[in-house]
Amino acid sequence: MIPVNEQAAGQRQLNRRGPDRFRWLRGQRGQRGRRWLGALAGLVSAAVLFAVAEVAAAFFGPGSSPLVSVGAAFVDFTPPWLKDFAISVFGTADKLVLFIAMALVAAGLAAVAGVLALR
C-alpha cells in the first residue's frame, strides 16, 4: 500500500465537504477580500441609515431630512467668500454639487467605518 500523507488526506476530506468557497477570506489575499466586504457592509449600513432617516423625515417635513439639515448647517458655517466662489463656479447647480459632495463623503466615511469594524 502507498502511504497517504496528511496533506492528501486533508485534501480528500475537503473535497468530501464540497468546494472551499471561502478560502479567499484566509491568507494574504483574504485580507484584501475582507477589506472589500467591510467597505461594502459599511456602505450598505449607511444606505439603510439614510433611507430610514428619509422615511422618518417625511413625517416631519422636508427640512428635517438629514442631508438637507447637514447641508444647511454647512452653508451657514461656510465663509462668505467660499459661498460666492461656489455660486460663481456652479451657478444654480451649487446645491446639487453640495449634496453630491456630502453623499460622497458619507459613503467614504461609511466604507472606512466598515473596514475598521472588522479589525
N, C-alpha and C positions, 0 to 999 in steps of 0.2 A: 504494500500500500504506500501511497505517496503521502507524506505528512503535510497537513494543511497548516499554513502559518496563520497567525492571528489576524492579519490584515485581510486575507482572503475570506476567513470565516466572518469577519465583521462586514465585509462587502456583501457576502451572501445573505447575511441577516438583514442588511439594509435593503437589498433587493426584495426580500420577502415582505418587508413593510411597505414597499412601494417606492417611488422616486423621492429623493430628498429635495422637496420643493423649496425648503427654507435654508439651504446651505449657504446662500448668498448673504444671509444675516450673520454668518460667522466669519471669522478671519479678517484679513486686511481689507478685502473687497467688501466685506459686510459692514464695515464702519461707514462707508460711503452710502450704502443702501439704507442703513439705519438713519443717517442724517436726512436723506430724502424722505423717508417715512415720517420722521419727526417734523420736518418742514411742512409736509402735506397735512399732517394731523393738526399743526398749528393753524394753517390756512383754513382748513375745514371748520375748526372750532371758532375761529374769528368770523367766518361767514355765517355760522349758526348764530353767534352772538349778535351780529349786526342785523340779521334777519328778524330775530326775536325782538330786538330793540326797535326796529322799524315798525313791526306789527303793534307793539305796545304804544309807540308814539302816535299811531293812528287814532287812538282813543283820546289823546290829549291835545292834538293839534299838530300842524306841520312844523311849527317852531320847536317842538320838543324832540325832533329827530336827532339822534346822536351826531351824525355828520353835520347837520345844519348848526347845531349848538356849538360844536368844536370849531367849525368854520367861522361862525360869528365871533367867537372868543378870539380866534387867531387874528381876524381882521381888526378887532378892537385894540389888540396889543401890538399890531404892526405899526412901525413908524410911518408917518405921512409920506416921506419920500419913496418908501418901498411900495406903498399903495399906488401912488401916482405912476411909478415906473411900471407896475403890473398892469394898470389900466391902459397906459400908453402902448405897451407891447402887445397885450392880448385883447384890448378893446372890450367889446361886450362879452367876450368869452372868458373873462377873468375869473368868474365864479366857477365855471366848468373846469378850468385849469386848477383852481384851488381844490375842488372836490376830487379830481383825478390824482393830484399830488397827495392829498390826505389818504385816499384809498391805497395808493402805492406804499406810502409809509406804514400804514396799518398792516398791510399784507407782509411787508418786510419784517416788521416787529413781531407779527404772529408767527412767521416762519422761524425766526430766531428763537422765540419762546418755545416753539415745538421741539427744536433741536436741543435746546438747553434742558428741556423737561426729560429727555432720555438719559441724561448724564447721571 
